[in-house]
Amino acid sequence: MIVWNKLRDRHILGKSDHGELWIRVDQTGKVTCLYTMFDTKEKFLPDDEEEEKVEVMKLRAEYIIERVEFIKRLESLNNQRL
């Protein structure tokens, strides 16, 4: 789960158990990128016009968190088998 702050200076900060996320928007309010600040910093650009909407990019961020959690579960299971 991500807890999102309000838009400030064209950035929206999100906090999760895995680290911070940032959504950056342009002057018209369209998303220009999503940053994840977990073990390493990653940048995700909108894939299409839909992802230029803040709410849609927030959904993509939730998907990224789910993927991270899935990978961590797999790593944990693999480590248990060793």
N, C-alpha and C positions, 0 to 999 in steps of 0.2 A: 504494500500500500504506500502511496505517495501522498504527502501532505504538501499542498501547494500554497505559497504566499501570493499576495496580490502583485499585479504588474507594477514594477518600479524601474524607472529609467530604461524602458524597453527590455527588461528582463523579468522573468518569473522564476523564482527559486522553488524547487521541490526537494523535500527531504524524505529519504527512505532508509530502511535498515541497512542498505548497502552503500549509502553515500548520498551526495547531493546531485541534483539534476538542474540544469538551467535551460529555459526556453528563451530564445532571443527573437524579438519581433522588430519589424521595420517601422517606419513612421506611420504607415497606414494600418498597422496592427496585424500584418501577415507574418507568420513564422518564417524566420530565415534559417534557424538551426536549433538543434537540441544537443546539449552537452551532458554527458554523464561523467561524474567525478568519483568513480569507484576505485579499483586498484590502479587503473590507468585512466587518463582522460580520453574520451571518444567523442567525436562529432558526427551527428546524423543530420543530413539535409532532408527537406521535404521531398518525397518521391513524386508527388503530384499536387495539384491545386487543393485537393481536400486536406492534405497535411499542412497546408499553409494556414489552416484554422487552428487556433490555440487548443480548442477542445479535442480535436482529432489528434494533434501531436501529443496531448496528454495521454490519450489512449495508446499511442505508440510507445510512450514512456512506460506505461503499465505493462505492455507486452515485453519490453526489454527487461523489466524487473522479473517477470515470470520466467523469462529465458535464463537469466542469471541464477535464479533460485533452482531451476531444473538442473542446470549444469553443476551447481554446488551439491545437489542431492546425488547426482550421478558420480561425482568425484568421491563423495562420502561412501557410497556403496562400493565403488571400486577399491577404495582404501581398506574397507572392511574385509574384502575378499583376499587381500594380499597377506 
